[in-house]
């Protein structure tokens, strides 16, 4: 029979009140990687090829056997799944990329300055609330 001193008996009892409660957000890297892959419709082989790694390495991310992802692999995973790299790695920030905003941004990179000014003015005007025919919003 074990002879445990009374001052240590509390260590033998389960501490259910100290266990963390799962939240609705994706808590682990593996959960976020799995969600990004599943929701994007790409498969593990496509992810592995895009990242330049083995399929087994991707499965390590999914199964939680890897606690981090190398920067260049994270960038490729984000690109192929259209999820934000920051969200994949930390669970913080926006989950998905805004494709329309990105398209405008990339289009602006090749525009002459005067066209950029026109685009900004037009976008600003379009963002204002419309007035109804009776003069109210």
N, C-alpha and C positions, 0 to 999 in steps of 0.2 A: 504494500500500500504506500502511496506517495505521501510524504510528509511535507506539505506546503505551508509555509508560514502565513498567517492570516493577512499580513500587509500585502501579499502578492496574489491573493485569491482573485482579485478583480481582473488580473491579467488572463485568467483562465476562462472568463466569461466572454461570450460574443458581444461585440460592441455595435449592435445594429443601429443605435441612435447616431453613431459617428460615420456610418456609411454614406457616401455621396448619393444624391438622388439624380437619376438620369434626367437630363433636360431634353427639349425637343431639338436642340441644335446638334449638329454632327460633332461629336466629341473627339473622335480619333482620326488620325491621318488615313487609316485604312477605310473607315466609313466614308470619308470625303472622296478618296480616290475611287472607291467602288461606285459611289453616287455619280461622280463625273463620268466615269466610263459607261455606266448603265444608261444614264439619261441622254448622253450624247449619241448613243447608237453605234459607237465604235467597239471593236472587239479587242481582246488582249493582244492578239498578234499585231494588229494595226498600231496599238500603243507602243509595243516593243520595237517595231520597225521605225516608227517616228522618233523614238527616243534613242535608237541605236543601242538597245540593250536586249537581253534575252527575255523570252516569255516568262521564265522562272523568276526573273528579277521583278517583273510586273506583279506576278502572283505573290511575291514577298510583300509588296506594298499593300495588296488587297487583303492578305491574311494577317497583316500587322507584324510581320517578321522584320520589317525595316521600319525604323522609327523616324527616318528622314528620307528626303529625296534630293539628289544632287541638283544644283541650280539649273544646269543645262537640260536635265531630264524633266524638271518641273516646268520649265518654259515650254518644252515640246508637249508635255501632257496637257498643259493649259491650252496650247494652240490647237491641238487635235480635238479636244473635248469642248472648246469654247467656254471653259470655266475660267474664272480668275485665279491666277497662281497664288495670290495672297490668301484667298479663301481655301484653296486646296491644302496649303501648307499649315494654315493657322485656324481656319474656321471663321476668320474675321473679314469684314468688308463685304462687298457685293459678291454674290455667288457666280453670276454669269456675266459675260461681256455684252455690252450694248453694241450690236453689230451696225446699227444705223449711225450711231455717233462715231464709231471707228471708221466707217466708210467715208463720212464727211471729213474726218481728220486726215485720212490718207489722201483723199482727193485734194485737200487744201495744200498738201506738201508740194504739189507740182504746179499750183496756180500762180499766176502773176499777182503781185500785191494788190492791184486795183480790183481784181476779181474776188480776192479774199475779203476786201472791205465791203463789196456788194453782198457777198454771202453772209457776212456778219450782220449787216443792216437788215437784210431780208429775214434772216433767222430770228432776229430780235423782234421784228414787226410781227412775224408769224406766232411768236410766243405770247404776245399780248392777248388778253381776253377780248373776244369779239363782242361788239355791241349789237343788241337786237334792233329791229326796225323801229321800235318806239323809243329808242335812245337809252334803254337800260341794258344792263349786262345779263 
